[in-house]
């Protein structure tokens, strides 16, 4: 069967490049989400969970888990964000909310916010991250990306499939795109057996091969798989990048706060009564 997925070296390289780029993007999004969750737990005295991701979990299911976490983070940040707006100037809030600030400006924001809200917030970290998350639009960005990519067979691939050889990746993508294959399943309810271990998907592929992978289509199987991966990457990468940028900005703020206010006890329980715990109960 592997011979049906043979192609030129450039086609193989294109497929592997697209697969690796998508994997890097997804892993970056997962890592950023975990970073943000850790910061929220530490600075807003709340706990938002992330359902199992990576490995044998489908790409689409991974993204659905990340979306739910993003929605919960947004809800957690919302009430604290409203409290910040009531206790800071419009100018300072706008500076805090902006995604385009230099390291020097971030340092000035931390100083100005601490001075403007002295005695109001016990913690600078919680409010700063709340404003950052409230204005990052992570749930909306990821929802839009999922809508754009919803018809892609790539969403039915386990993340581990993206690590395979070019022939195996092409087989998996073709199996997901085959009539009667897992492309007909939803990301939330994938088949129990994946493209590499299950007989059902491979049977679907076997039924599909005589018609779909003969002649010209057989020669273009690698290119077709690469095309699916590149389309998915175009749809998903910007949203995944927004998670990474938000996490990077939050980490910079945390480092600046520690540097400017050593020994201030930044951590759980430092927000005004009711703010952190009420935010944790808010719904998107």
Secondary structure, 3 states (H helix, E strand, C coil): CHHHHCCCHHHHHHHHHHHHHHHHHHHHHHHHHHHHHHHHHHHCCCCCCCCCCCCCCEHHHHHHHHHHHHHHHHHHHHHHHHHHHHHCCHHHHHHHHCCCCCHHHHHHHHHHHHHHCCCCCCCHHHHHHHHHHHHHCHHHHHHHHHHHHCCCHHHHCEHHHHHCCHHHHHHHHHHHHCCCCHHHCCHHHCCCCCCCCCHHHHHHHHHHHHHHCCHHHHHCHHHHHHHHHHHHHHHHHHHHHHHHHHHHHHHHHHHHHHHHCCCCCCCCCCCCCCHHHHHHHCCC
